Amino acid sequence: MNDLRTSSLSAAVGLSGRNLRNIRRLPSAFLPALLMPIFQTVAFSGTFYAITQVPGFPTDRSINWYMPLGVVMGSSFAGVGIGFSTVRDLESGFYDRIRMSPAPRRALLLGPLLSALTRAVMVVTLVTIISFGLGARTTGGPLALVTLLAAGAGMSVIGTGWGLGLAYRFKDMRAAAIMQLTLFLGLFLTTAQAPLSIMQGWLYDVARLNPFTQILQLARAGFVNEMAWQHIWGGLVAIIVISFLTTTFAWTGLRRLQD
């Protein structure tokens, strides 16, 4: 059993290393996930800076509101990027060679997840540094960075599971459009642009029920509100549940691919 665990971990680390090396070999596959959240944070916080004057808006710094959105979005696309890479491997036939190797099947999921988490840390770090340079400040002390990183890491796992599950089922670039569109819809039909307190109509109902709203609240916990458990637990639960569902989706897709 210990040998099997060691083999699984070693294979997963090897696959993760390959995915990370692809950043250097094919930067166009990762740079959008790194640059998009920076652009999004700067553009939104600058364009909509006056939103802080709306009665009931929870912060007087627009970048405090939009920076966590950029982190969550960028981290999710760091995971989706793994799905893109897997589609390319499936189309080229290289993935068949990986599946024929003696590596345990669970390593085919664990490796990409490790790679996505590493990518997410890069995204969170860079976006945070730039945002602090543009005036972002915490309201919850150093723990704000912990909850921000937790939200980013969770979204990278969710994005990876979703991306892999689609890649295994479609086996071509048709999956790429679905990966992107569904995550965009899922994240923007939340409190991405405005808090629930100033929303009206159907958007309020959708955002209130959308579990990604809870993850955004987790990311913003130490930037918009004082650090409190009521702003944290919902996001953690959402990450655990959605991560389980998406990784199960990926695992069943992998098993179907092998049949």
C-alpha positions as CSV (number, residue, x, y, z in Angstrom):
1,M,0.0,0.0,0.0
2,N,2.8,2.4,0.9
3,D,4.5,1.6,-2.5
4,L,1.3,2.4,-4.3
5,R,0.9,5.7,-2.5
6,T,4.5,6.6,-3.3
7,S,4.0,5.6,-6.9
8,S,0.9,7.7,-7.2
9,L,2.5,10.7,-5.6
10,S,5.7,10.4,-7.7
11,A,3.7,10.1,-10.9
12,A,1.5,13.0,-9.9
13,V,4.5,15.2,-9.2
14,G,6.0,14.2,-12.6
15,L,2.7,15.1,-14.4
16,S,2.5,18.3,-12.5
17,G,6.0,19.2,-13.5
18,R,5.3,18.6,-17.1
19,N,2.3,20.9,-17.0
20,L,4.3,23.6,-15.3
21,R,7.1,23.2,-17.9
22,N,4.6,23.8,-20.6
23,I,4.2,27.4,-19.3
24,R,7.7,28.0,-20.6
25,R,7.3,26.0,-23.8
26,L,3.8,27.3,-24.6
27,P,3.3,30.6,-22.6
28,S,0.2,31.5,-24.7
29,A,-1.7,28.7,-22.8
30,F,-1.0,30.3,-19.4
31,L,-0.4,34.0,-19.9
32,P,-4.2,34.8,-20.5
33,A,-5.0,33.3,-17.1
34,L,-2.2,35.4,-15.5
35,L,-2.9,38.7,-17.3
36,M,-6.7,38.6,-17.5
37,P,-7.3,39.0,-13.8
38,I,-4.8,41.9,-13.6
39,F,-6.5,43.6,-16.5
40,Q,-9.9,42.9,-15.0
41,T,-8.9,44.3,-11.6
42,V,-7.4,47.5,-13.0
43,A,-10.2,48.1,-15.5
44,F,-13.1,47.4,-13.2
45,S,-11.7,49.3,-10.2
46,G,-10.9,52.3,-12.4
47,T,-14.0,52.3,-14.5
48,F,-16.4,51.7,-11.7
49,Y,-14.6,53.6,-8.9
50,A,-17.7,55.8,-8.3
51,I,-19.7,52.7,-7.2
52,T,-18.3,53.2,-3.7
53,Q,-20.5,56.2,-3.4
54,V,-23.7,54.2,-3.8
55,P,-25.5,54.1,-0.4
56,G,-24.9,50.7,1.2
57,F,-21.7,49.8,-0.7
58,P,-19.5,48.0,1.8
59,T,-16.1,49.6,1.0
60,D,-14.7,53.0,0.1
61,R,-12.0,51.4,-2.2
62,S,-13.3,50.0,-5.4
63,I,-10.1,47.9,-5.9
64,N,-10.9,46.1,-2.6
65,W,-14.1,45.0,-4.2
66,Y,-12.8,44.0,-7.6
67,M,-9.4,42.6,-6.7
68,P,-10.8,39.4,-5.1
69,L,-13.0,38.9,-8.2
70,G,-9.9,39.0,-10.3
71,V,-8.2,36.5,-8.1
72,V,-11.1,34.1,-8.2
73,M,-11.6,34.4,-11.9
74,G,-7.9,34.1,-12.7
75,S,-7.5,31.0,-10.4
76,S,-10.5,29.3,-12.0
77,F,-8.9,29.9,-15.4
78,A,-5.6,28.6,-14.2
79,G,-7.5,25.3,-13.6
80,V,-9.3,25.5,-16.9
81,G,-5.9,25.9,-18.6
82,I,-5.1,22.4,-17.5
83,G,-8.2,21.3,-19.4
84,F,-6.9,23.0,-22.5
85,S,-3.6,21.2,-22.2
86,T,-5.4,17.9,-21.8
87,V,-7.5,18.5,-24.9
88,R,-4.2,19.1,-26.9
89,D,-2.8,15.9,-25.5
90,L,-5.9,14.0,-26.4
91,E,-5.9,15.4,-30.0
92,S,-2.2,14.7,-30.5
93,G,-2.5,11.1,-29.1
94,F,0.0,11.9,-26.4
95,Y,-2.6,11.3,-23.7
96,D,-3.0,7.7,-24.8
97,R,0.7,7.2,-24.1
98,I,0.2,8.6,-20.6
99,R,-2.7,6.2,-20.0
100,M,-0.7,3.2,-21.1
101,S,2.1,4.0,-18.6
102,P,2.2,2.0,-15.3
103,A,1.2,5.2,-13.3
104,P,-1.9,4.7,-11.1
105,R,-5.0,6.3,-12.7
106,R,-5.5,8.6,-9.7
107,A,-2.2,10.3,-10.6
108,L,-3.8,11.4,-13.8
109,L,-6.1,13.6,-11.7
110,L,-3.8,14.5,-8.8
111,G,-1.0,15.7,-11.1
112,P,-3.1,18.3,-12.9
113,L,-4.6,19.4,-9.6
114,L,-1.1,20.0,-8.2
115,S,-0.2,22.0,-11.3
116,A,-3.4,24.1,-11.1
117,L,-2.8,24.9,-7.4
118,T,0.7,26.1,-8.3
119,R,-0.6,28.2,-11.1
120,A,-3.2,29.6,-8.8
121,V,-0.6,30.7,-6.2
122,M,1.2,32.6,-9.0
123,V,-2.1,34.3,-10.0
124,V,-3.0,35.2,-6.4
125,T,0.5,36.5,-5.6
126,L,0.9,38.7,-8.7
127,V,-2.7,40.1,-8.6
128,T,-2.3,40.9,-4.9
129,I,1.0,42.6,-5.2
130,I,-0.2,44.8,-8.1
131,S,-3.5,45.6,-6.3
132,F,-1.7,46.7,-3.1
133,G,0.4,48.9,-5.3
134,L,-2.8,50.5,-6.6
135,G,-4.3,51.1,-3.2
136,A,-5.9,47.9,-2.0
137,R,-5.8,47.5,1.8
138,T,-7.0,44.8,4.1
139,T,-9.7,45.3,6.7
140,G,-9.0,42.0,8.4
141,G,-5.2,42.0,8.8
142,P,-2.9,39.2,7.5
143,L,-5.7,36.7,7.7
144,A,-7.3,38.4,4.7
145,L,-4.5,37.0,2.5
146,V,-5.2,33.5,3.9
147,T,-8.9,33.6,2.9
148,L,-8.0,35.1,-0.4
149,L,-5.6,32.3,-1.1
150,A,-8.1,29.7,0.0
151,A,-10.7,31.1,-2.4
152,G,-8.1,31.1,-5.2
153,A,-6.9,27.6,-4.5
154,G,-10.5,26.3,-4.3
155,M,-11.4,27.8,-7.6
156,S,-8.4,26.3,-9.3
157,V,-9.5,22.9,-8.1
158,I,-13.0,23.5,-9.3
159,G,-11.8,24.8,-12.7
160,T,-9.5,21.8,-13.1
161,G,-12.2,19.2,-12.3
162,W,-14.6,20.9,-14.6
163,G,-12.1,21.4,-17.4
164,L,-10.8,17.8,-17.3
165,G,-14.3,16.4,-17.1
166,L,-15.3,18.2,-20.3
167,A,-12.0,17.4,-22.0
168,Y,-12.4,13.7,-21.4
169,R,-15.9,13.7,-22.8
170,F,-15.5,15.9,-25.9
171,K,-11.8,15.0,-26.6
172,D,-11.4,18.1,-28.8
173,M,-11.4,21.9,-28.6
174,R,-15.2,22.1,-28.5
175,A,-14.7,21.6,-24.8
176,A,-12.7,24.8,-24.5
177,A,-15.6,27.1,-25.3
178,I,-17.8,25.4,-22.8
179,M,-15.2,25.5,-20.1
180,Q,-14.8,29.3,-20.5
181,L,-18.4,30.2,-21.0
182,T,-19.8,28.3,-18.1
183,L,-17.3,29.7,-15.7
184,F,-17.8,33.2,-16.9
185,L,-21.6,32.8,-16.4
186,G,-21.2,31.2,-13.1
187,L,-18.9,33.9,-11.7
188,F,-20.6,37.0,-13.2
189,L,-24.1,35.9,-12.1
190,T,-23.0,36.6,-8.5
191,T,-22.0,39.7,-6.5
192,A,-19.2,40.2,-9.0
193,Q,-20.2,43.8,-9.8
194,A,-22.4,44.8,-6.9
195,P,-23.4,43.6,-3.4
196,L,-26.8,41.9,-2.9
197,S,-28.0,44.8,-0.9
198,I,-28.3,47.0,-4.0
199,M,-29.4,44.3,-6.5
200,Q,-32.9,44.0,-7.7
201,G,-35.0,41.7,-9.8
202,W,-34.0,38.3,-11.1
203,L,-30.3,39.0,-10.8
204,Y,-30.7,39.3,-7.0
205,D,-32.4,35.9,-6.8
206,V,-29.8,34.2,-9.0
207,A,-26.8,35.8,-7.2
208,R,-28.3,35.0,-3.8
209,L,-28.6,31.3,-4.7
210,N,-25.4,31.0,-6.7
211,P,-22.7,29.2,-4.6
212,F,-20.0,31.2,-6.3
213,T,-21.3,34.2,-4.4
214,Q,-20.2,32.5,-1.2
215,I,-16.7,31.9,-2.6
216,L,-16.5,35.6,-3.6
217,Q,-17.5,36.5,-0.1
218,L,-14.7,34.3,1.3
219,A,-12.2,36.0,-1.0
220,R,-13.5,39.5,0.1
221,A,-13.7,38.6,3.8
222,G,-10.7,40.6,4.8
223,F,-10.9,43.3,2.2
224,V,-14.5,44.4,2.4
225,N,-15.7,43.2,5.9
226,E,-14.0,42.7,9.2
227,M,-12.8,39.1,9.4
228,A,-15.6,37.1,10.8
229,W,-16.7,33.4,10.6
230,Q,-20.0,34.4,9.1
231,H,-18.2,35.7,6.0
232,I,-16.0,32.6,5.7
233,W,-17.8,29.4,6.4
234,G,-20.2,29.6,3.4
235,G,-17.3,29.9,0.9
236,L,-15.5,27.0,2.5
237,V,-18.5,24.8,2.3
238,A,-19.1,25.8,-1.3
239,I,-15.5,25.0,-2.3
240,I,-15.7,21.6,-0.7
241,V,-19.0,20.6,-2.3
242,I,-18.3,22.0,-5.8
243,S,-14.7,20.6,-5.7
244,F,-16.1,17.1,-4.9
245,L,-18.7,17.4,-7.7
246,T,-16.2,18.6,-10.3
247,T,-13.5,16.1,-9.4
248,T,-16.0,13.3,-9.5
249,F,-17.1,14.6,-12.9
250,A,-13.5,14.4,-14.0
251,W,-12.9,11.0,-12.5
252,T,-16.0,9.5,-14.2
253,G,-14.9,11.1,-17.5
254,L,-11.5,9.5,-17.2
255,R,-13.0,6.1,-16.5
256,R,-15.2,6.5,-19.5
257,L,-12.2,7.4,-21.6
258,Q,-10.5,4.2,-20.6
259,D,-13.5,2.0,-21.4
